[in-house]
Every structure is written in C-alpha cells, then in structure tokens.
Amino acid sequence: MFLRRLYNSYFPSIRSDPSFNQTRTLFIASIGNPEPEYKSTRHNVGHRMMDQLVDIYWKQHLIKRGDYYYSSKYPNIVLFKSVDSYMNLQGKPISKHFSKYNNNTNKKLIILHDELQVDLGKYQIRKPGTSERGHNGLKSINQYMKNDYYKISIGIGRPNDRNQVTDHVLSKFNDREMELLDFEVLPKCVEELEKLIKLDLNSSTSVIEKCEVKKSRIKKEDQSGST
C-alpha cells in the first residue's frame, strides 16, 4: 500500500487529469523496420521523428501508457511507434492499434514515414487519398484500411540506379545528413504536425461547443414547454 501511494505521488494516473478524459481524434504513428537493428537507417526516419517528439519537442507534456503516448497539452492526440514489424508488414499493426481509437467518424490517422520521391533535406505534408508512390509501408497499410490518412513524408532521396534502392533505404545517414535532418528538416515537420493538431483541436472544440449549445437550447425549450 505504501509503495502504491509513493508510486502515485510521482506518477499520477491519467484519469486524474481532466485533459486525458477528452476524445482523442488524431492517431499519429511512425512506421519503419524493427529497432534497434534498423535504428538510424533511412527507412526508419519516421521513427526518428517520433523519437524526437517524445524525447525533445513534447517531452514536458507526454505520458506513456502501454504502447502509446498521451499529451496533456494536446488532448486530441495519441502517439504510437510501430517498431515491432518490418516496413512491408506495417498494415496489420497500424490498423489494429488505430482501430482501438477509431470509435467515431472524427478519428484521423497521420503516418510519419520516409520518402524516396523527395530529396533529402525536404519534406511533404500529404493529404488523405494521395498516392502511396510505391512505398511498401503505405502499400501494406492500404491493404488493411482506406487510404484516408495524412502522410508526413520525410525525404531521403533516390539513388540513380534502381538496383540500389534496397541498399539505399537500409543504409544509415552520415553525420552531415543527420545534422541536416535534426536541425533543419525535422523541426519544420514538427511545426507542420502541430498545425494539423491545432486545426483538429479547434475543429473538435467547435463541434463540442455546437453540441453544448444545441443541448442547452433543447433543455430550455423543454423547461418552457413544461410550465
């Protein structure tokens, strides 16, 4: 009993924080190959962004529970790092974990992933329905669920020789490339992600407020009708 009280004093339950009781409408997941075996490879740059969200950018307001991270600052998000499956098998774990939170029509999925079609040093924010561009991880996801999710596509560049694509995506970034990613690309990706989060949060708040106004009006009408 004493140890439980001590634990709770340092790690308060999510349920005690009102922000964690709000509806989670954005499921943000990174895809790649299993780590630590493939850590820091080009194919795992989505995982690198997720690591930086957890360890640097959002460290102060994230709490880990099981496989997921929850935020007290952004009460509409869930973070998931799909690190136990290979890239070409990501569809099953992503659909499985997303379905846990997909209990209403407002739920949205955002995938963090590497992109051969975008040069290293650049990125793209791609809307639902956009092409998978031959990406094996996205192709796998599309086999299990609709292509109805946002993509944060982080450029890793494409080798001139098609036969070198596999070696390229499985190779590690050199120091110069890592510096470019960490200090120029990923910070901008985080900014864009936060814009999506705030847009969704404002939209969700607006819906909630409209529902509350409607309920209030119905209640007043009922009260006036009963007199």
Buried (B, 14 or more C-beta within 10 A) or exposed (E): EEEEEEEEEEEEEEEEBEBBEBBBBBBBBBBBBBBEEBBBBBBBBBBBBBBBBBEEBBEEBBBEEEBBBBBBEBBBBBBBBBBEBBBEBBBBBBBEBBEEBBEEEBBBBBBBBBBBBBEBEBBBBBEEEBEBBEBBBBBBBBEBBEBEBBBBBBBBBBBEEEEEEEEBBBBEBEEEBEEBBBEEBBEEBBEBBBEBBEEBBEEBEEEEEEEEEEEEEEEEEEEEEEE
